[in-house]
Amino acid sequence: MRSDYLSGDTLQSIYFGGGTPSLLTEKELSAIFNQIYKTFSIEEDAEVTLEANPDDLTPEKVQILKNSPVNRLSIGIQSFFEEDLKAWNRAHTAAEAIACIQRVQDAGFENLTADLIYGATTTPDEHWVENIQRLIDFKIPHLSCYALTVEERTALGHFVRKGRVEAPKDEHAARQFEILMKMMAEHGYDHYEISNFAKSGYYAVHNSSYWKGSHYLGIGPGAHSFNGDSRSWNIANNPKYIKAIRQGKQSGIQLYETEYLTLEQKYNEYILTGLRTIWGCSLEHIRSIKPEFEAHFIQKVQPFVEKNWMQEQAKTFTLTQKGKLLADYISAELFLL
């Protein structure tokens, strides 16, 4: 139904994520891959990533994935300490986290990324250092690390409201982020995006595409798509999504909504995504959106350069180490309102 959205572009990446795609059976995975390869042109060395929880990566599941087109696994480790995992209501144990990494590496998966969470009151600095060191010792080539946030209508949000878990503190998260940046640099990882670190040759193709403004198509309930001029998002309700596909227009349900971006929105999105990366924001690209935006950016960015929060090279601006701690604030100050 959406096969013409990407205008016949050859796909560089396929990503199974959001939700828990590791629950898919071999038959279900095969059916989806067959349809993708039948419908689209895929690069021979395309990155094919699947997100997985450690407890889902059983020996049987790992073998199924190894026999499929999946060539990269994103594993939600989060922490190697039980007190963290219990506080965050995670299903796996620390032992399962260790075992699953060994299992997938033994099966021949080399292109791996693992998620870690920092800034929790249950995670003292020494535990945070050990979490990072474990993944370094496992030779995991890519890490995604996120500060703990408390979302409404989640188990963690409920625990915080009830006083069972202490709310995270900004200064604790900032200190652990600085520890993270230092350790990653010392062990040869590039800090190529605020939350992402990789060895050379292991930058995430899929995620990099988002930050560079590439076009993508999202399939499934709640999935987003972007083609440069507009973005669309599928209905997030599972039963309604299924009904809309099965019955088409007869269902009376709109499968997705579309928003056409103004020039101001294109500029703001470029600032938001570009500033998070080592590629930064270039005056040339800003000028290509609208020439007048260049003067706005130059005026707004100057105080951050003077404070050494941002740096400029060849008319491209990136965040400094200090600036990375303030990325959201800096982006907001550079926006067109």
N, C-alpha and C positions, 0 to 999 in steps of 0.2 A: 504493500500500500504506500510506502514512503520511498520506494526504490529510486525515484527521480530527484530526491531532495538534494543529493550531493552532486548532481549534474554529471554523473558518469566518472567522477574522480576515482582513481585507484586508491584503495584503502591501505593506509600505512599501519593502522592499529585496530584491534578489536579488544574491547574491554568488558568483561563480565564483572559488574560490581554494583554496590548499592543493594542492600538486602544481603542475602547469603547464597550466592550462586553455587557454593560447594555442596549444597543440598541437591542439586540436579543429578538425576541418574544418568548412567551411560547412554541410555536410549534417548533421553531428553536432550542431552548435550549434542549427541550425534544429529538429531533432527534439526536443531538450531544451526549447527555448523553447515549442514547440507544446504539449508536454505540461504545462509549468508553467502556461501561460495557459489551457489547457483545464481544469486541475484546481483552480486557485486564483483568487480574486478579487484583482486587482492594481490598486493605485492608479495613476491616470493618469500622475502625475509620479514614479513609483517610481524609486529609485536602482538602476541595474543596473550592477554593477561586474565587471570581469574583470581578473584578475592576468595580467601578461605579462612575459616576459623581453625585453630589448631586441633580442636576436638573432632572436626569433620575430616581431617586428613588421615584417615585410616589407611592401612597398607593397601586395601582393595581400591579405595578412592584414588590414592596416589598413582596406582597402576593404570586406572581408567584415564586419568588426566595425562599420564605419560604417553598413552596410546592415542591421544586426541591431538588436535592442532595447538593446544595450549603450550606455550613455550616460556611463560613467565608466571610466577605465583606471587601474590600479594598476601602475606600472612599477618593476621591481626594478633600479634603477640601481646602488645600493650605493656606487659611487665612480666618479670620472672619471679615476682614475690606474691605470695598468697594473700597478704593483707590488702594489696592493691586490687587484685582480681576479685576478691570478695566484696570490697567496697564498691567496685564498679559493676557488680552483678554479672561478671563474665562467667561463661559456662565451663571454660577449660581451667586446668590447674597449671602451675609452674612446670611440673614434671611433663605434662602433655606438650607444653610449649617447646621444651628442649627436645623431646622425642620426635616431634613432628618435623623440626628443622633437620635433624639427623636423617629422618626417613626420606624426606624429599631430596636431600642431597645425595643420599645413597642411591636413589632412583635415577639420578642423573640431571636433576634440575639445578642449573647453575645461576640462571637469571632470576634472582629472588629479591623481593623487597619485604621488609618487615616494619610494622607500625609499633611505635612506642608512645606512651603518654607520660608527660612530665607536669610538675606543678601541683600534684595532689598532696594534701597534708599527710597522707599515708606513705608518701615517698620521700624519705630523707635524702640528702645529697649523696651519701655513700651508697644507697641503694640505686639511685639514678646513675651514678658512675658505673656500678656493676651491671646494670641493664645494658648500657651502651657497650661496655667492654665485652659482654657475652656475644653480642652480635658481631663485633669486630673479630673476636676470636673464632667465630663460626665462618668468617670470611663472607658475610652477607654483603653483596656489592651495592645495595641501595637501602637507605633508611628513610622512613617518613615519620616525623616526630611532631606531636601536637600537644599544646597546652590543654590541660583538662578544663572543659567548660561544662557548666551545669545547665542542661536543657529542661524545659518544662515537660511534663507528661512522660518522664523517664524514671526508671527505678532510682537512679542517682539523685535526680531532682527530689523525689519523694524522701529519700534518706536524709538529704540536706535539710529539707523543711522540717522533718521530725527530729532533727538534731542527732541522728545516728552517725552521720558523716559530716566532718567540718568542711565548710566551703573553702575552695582554693583561694590563696592570697597572691596578688599580682607580683609582689617583690620575690616571693618564693619561686614562682614560675620564671621570672626574669633571670634570677640567679642560675637556675638549672638550664635555661636556654643558653646562657653564656658558657656554662660548663660543656654543654653539647657542642657548640661551635668550636670551642678550643680543642676538644678531643677529636672531633671529626677532621679538623685541619691537620692535627698531629699525625693522624693515621692515613692521610692521603685521600680523603673524601672531598669532593667539590661541593660547596654549599650553593647549588645552582637555583634553588628556590627557597623561600623563607622556611618551609617545613621539610625540605627534601635535600638529601645528601647522597652523592653517588660517586663510585669509582669511575675513572675515565672509560667511556664506552657503555656505561650502564644508566645513563639518563633515561627516565621514563619517556618513551616516545608519545604515549597517549596523553599523559598529564602535561608534558611540554607543549603539546598542541593547543590545549586550553589557554595556557599563559601567553602563547604567541598569536592567539586569535585565529587559529586554523578552524576550518569548518568541521562539524561533526553531527552525526545523527544519533539520537537517543531512542531506543526501543524498550517498551515496557511501561507499566504504570508509573507516573511521576517523572519519567525521563525527559531531559531537556535536549534541544537541538539548536544549532547555530549555523547560519550560512553567511555571516558577514553583514547582512543588512537587517536581519530579523532573528529573533529567537522564539522558539515555541516550546511548550511543555505539555506533556500528555496528562490526561486526567489521572489523579492519584488513587482513585477508588478502584480496587481490584475487580469486583463484580461488574461495575459499570464499564470499566475498560474492556473486559472480556465481551460483554454484551454489545458494546459499540463495534467491536471488530467482527463479531459473528453476524450481527444483523445490519451493519452498515448504517445508512441514513434512516432505515426503518426503525432503528432503536430510538431515534430522537435525541441521542446523546452526542455531544461534540467530543470527538476523540482527543483533540488538543486545541490549545489556544495559542495565538500568535501575537507578538509585540514587535512592531517595526521601530527600529532604533533611530532616534534623532542624532544629528551630528554631535550634540553635547553629550548624549549617552555613549556614543562611540568613543569620544575622547575620555570620558570618565572610566569606561571599562578598560581602555588601554592603559591608563594610569594605574588602576587598581591591579591589573594582572601583570603588566610589564614591570612595575616597580618591585614586585616580589621576586624578580629573577635576576640572574647575573647578566641578562641581555638588556635589562633596564628600559628606559624610555628615550627615544631619539627625537631630536627636534625635527628631523626630516619627516618622520612618520606623523608627528603631531601636525606639522604644516600640511601634510597630504590630506588630513581629515578636514581642516579648514585653516587657511593661512593666519587668520586672526588669533587662533588659539595659541600660537607660538609665543606671542607677546605676553599673554596671560600666564603661561607656564613659566617663562623666564623670570617674570616678576615674582611669582609665588615661590619659586624654587630657591631663589637667592639666599633667604635667611637660613635655609637648611644646609646649604653649601657652606655658609659662614660658620655654622655651628659644628661643622664636620659630621653631619648626619647623612649628607649626600655628597657624591663626588662626580666630576664631569670629565669625560675623556672622549675626544673626537665627536663632540656635540651629542653624546649619549650620557644620560644621568643614571647612576645606580646608588643604592643604599650602602653606607659604610657599616662596619660592625655595630657601632653605636646606633645607627639609624635603623637597623633591622629590629631593634627592640621597640621601635616606635612606628613601624610600617603602616599600620592602619591609620594612625593620627596624621602622618605625613601625607598619605594618599588623600584623605578627606580634605586637608588644607589645599591640595592642588586641584581639587575638583572644580568644575564649572557648576554653579548652583542655579 
